[in-house]
Amino acid sequence: MEGLNATQIMKLLPHSYPFLLIDTVDVYRKGSIICKKNVTINEPFFQGHFPTEPIMPGVLLVECGAQAAALMYILDGFPEKSINNSNFQDFLFDENLSGKVGYLASIKNFKLKNLVMPGNILSIRCKKLNTLGKLSEVEVKITNELHKEIASGRILVSQK
């Protein structure tokens, strides 16, 4: 499946403003996803982090990865359905999808490599590595619009 917009993402994730950190899904394949976050000066966290040198907090980069992983997890849970933009509304009526989002259980070896500032466009790539019971290990790699690596690591997400 290619392409979900912010309105569609808001129907899938339980997050809302100011904590919804995914703007689009560019590419989804079972077990992997690529999402985008457009970072603007209007982000509420820039008011205090830091007023004279706005930098996106590193913990929010981890959260970007967790939200992208949650989207992948939701979409992976319905392999029998072929989801695309033309049948997306029908898909939403069939399931309470946001109620299926689990929790971030662990952060492993997450490295923050470069700063994120207003104007950056983040590409958040997630790939499922292993699943054991209700836990899935996900590799996260975040790059900017210049393909410079911003952050990477692994997270463990749990099913509700």
N, C-alpha and C positions, 0 to 999 in steps of 0.2 A: 504494500500500500504506500502511496506517495501522497504527502501533504495533508496535514490537519492545521487549521487556523486556530487563533486564540479562542474564539467562541466555542469551537468544538472541544478544545482542550479543557475549557472551564466546565464543560458538561461531563468530562471524564474524571478529573481530579477534584478532590474535596477542598483544595486550596483556593483562596481568593485574594483580592488585593488587600494588603500590600505584599502578600507572601507567595503569590503565584509567580514563578520565576521562569516559566517556559512560554515562549511566544508562538512558536510553530514546531510542528513535526515535519521534517523535510523528507525523511526516508524511514520506513519501518519494514523490517523483515523479522520473522519469528526468531527471537533470541537476540535481536540487535535493533538499535534505534539511533537516529541522528536528529537532534532538536536544536533550535536556535533561541538565543536570548539576546535581544537588542538592549544594550545598556545605555540609558539616557541620564542626563543630569537631573531629571525629575524623579529619580528613584529616591524613596524616602530615607534610605540609609545614608545617602550622601550628605544629608543635613548635619550629621554628627561624625561622619567617618570619611574624610576629615574636611571641615569647611574650606580650608585654604588649599587642600590637595585631595580632592575626592578620589577615594580608592574603594572598590567593592570589597567588603569583608570576605576573607577566605572561607569562613564557615558557610557563607551563602553560595560559594562555588560548590561545596560539598552538597548543599541542599539542591542546587541545580541538577547535579548528578542523581540525587535521590528522586527528584520529581521526574526526570527523564526515565529512570529505572521503573518508577511506578507506572508511567504510561506504557512502557514495554511490557510490564507484568500484566496489566489489564488487557492489552491487545493480544498477548500470548495466550491468555486464558480462554480464548474463543477461537480455536483453530478450525472449528467446523463452519465458521462463518467467513465469508469473503467480504471484508469491510472495505468500502471505498467511499469517495465523496458523494456518489449518487445514492447510496443506501445507508449513509451514516445516521440519518434521523431515525430510520427503522431500527437500526442496531441499538440506538439509545433507548428507544421505547421498550425493547426486549429485556433489558437488564438494568439493575441498579449498580452501575459500574463504579461510581465513586465510593460506594460502600465496600468495595472489594479491595481498596488500597490498603496495604499493610503498613508496616513500620520500618524505619531505619534501625537496624539492630546493632551494627558495628561499622566502624570506619577503619580500614587497614591501609597502612603505608600511603596515605594521601599526601602528596607533595604539591605545594604551591610554588610555582616556578617563575611566574611573571605577574605583574600588576594588571588589574582590570580598571579602566577609567571610563568616564562618560564618552560615548561614541564607539566603543568597542562592540563588535558583534561576536558573540560566543557561539561556537559549535560544540554541542555536548553529545559525545558518542558513548553509548553504553552497549556492552556485550555481556550476555549471560555466560558465565564460565561453568558453574556447577549448581546443582540443586540437590538438597538433602532434606526430605520431608517438606516442611513449610518454609525452609530457608533457601535463599538463592544468593550466590556470590556473583557480583557484577563488577566488571572492569569499566572504569570511567576515564575518559580522556577529553579534556576541554582545550580547545584551541581558539585563537582569535581570527579575525577576518584576514590576517596576513599569514595564517597557518602556523603561527608561533604557539608552541605549547604553553598553556597557562597553568594547568593543573592535571594531575592524574593520580589514580589510586584504585583501590577496591573498596566496595561497600558490601555489606551483608544486609539483605532486606528480608523481612518476614511477612508471611501471609497472615491476615487477621485471624 
